[in-house]
Amino acid sequence: MYVLTIDQRGSTGDRDRVPGLLAELHRISTGGRFERSVGDEVQGVVEQPAEVVEIALHSLRSGQWYVGIGVGAVDMPLPASPREGSGPAFVAARLAVEKAKSAASHVPLSVVSGGLRRGGAPLPAAEPGIRACANAEAVLRLIGRLVQDRTDAQWKVVDTLRMLQQDTAARHGTQKLAAAKLGITEQSVSRAVLRSGWQEEWAARPAAGMLLALAHDAVLEGQT
C-alpha cells in the first residue's frame, strides 16, 4: 500500500486550502479515499502506483503542498477513515512529509520506506527497500520540477491537450484542435508543449510508477 500525507505550505498566512484539494482528489482518485487528518493536512491510502504518481504531481502543481509518500504494509482491514489507519506505511508517510518540508526550496516531495522504525532507524533487511524508495523519489522530483515550473499559459495548453486526448475522437491533430479552442496559432501550441516538458513528463510517468511498484515489493520483502 501507499499512504500519502499532504500538508499545506505556509498555512498560517494563507486560507484553508484543504476543502479544495479534497474535491480535486476525489475527482482524480479512482481507488483511494482522502480526508483531512489534522489541521491543514490531507491523508489517504492508495493501492495503485500510477494513481500515486497522478495525485503527487497534481498536488505539486500549485506549489502549495508538501507531499509525503509512505510505502509498505498497513494494518488490515483498513478502517473506514484513513485517520484511523495504522501500520508501517502510515509511520513512513509521516516521516516523508516532514522530509518533504526540508526540501521546500526544491521539490517538496519525499518517498519513505515503511521498513523504518518510528524514529527513522532502518529495520533489518530494509536497505533494498530504502534504496528503491530513494530511486522513486528522485524520478518523481524530476518530473515534479517540470510540473512546478510551468507557466499559466503553458498549463492552459497542456490542460487543453490532455482534455482533447481523453476524447477518443480526437486522437490525431490535437495540437491543431487545441490551437483553435484557445484562439492561438499551432506554432504557439508547439512552443508551449516544447517548453513545458509535457511530453517528457508523460513519457516518464510510467517509469515513476514502475519504481514505486518495485519499491513496494522491496519494502514488503524486507518486512517479512
Secondary structure, DSSP 8 states (H G I E B T S, - for coil): -EEEEEEETTGGGS---HHHHHHHHHHH-SS-EEEE-STTEEEEEE--HHHHHHHHHHHHHTS-EEEEEEES---SS--SSGGG--SHHHHHHHHHHHHHHHTTTS--EEEEESSB-TTS-B-TT-HHHHHHHHHHHHHHHHHHHHHHH--HHHHHHHHHHHHHHTSGGGSSSHHHHHHHHHTS-HHHHHHHHHHHTHHHHHHHHHHHHHHHHHHHHHHHHHH-
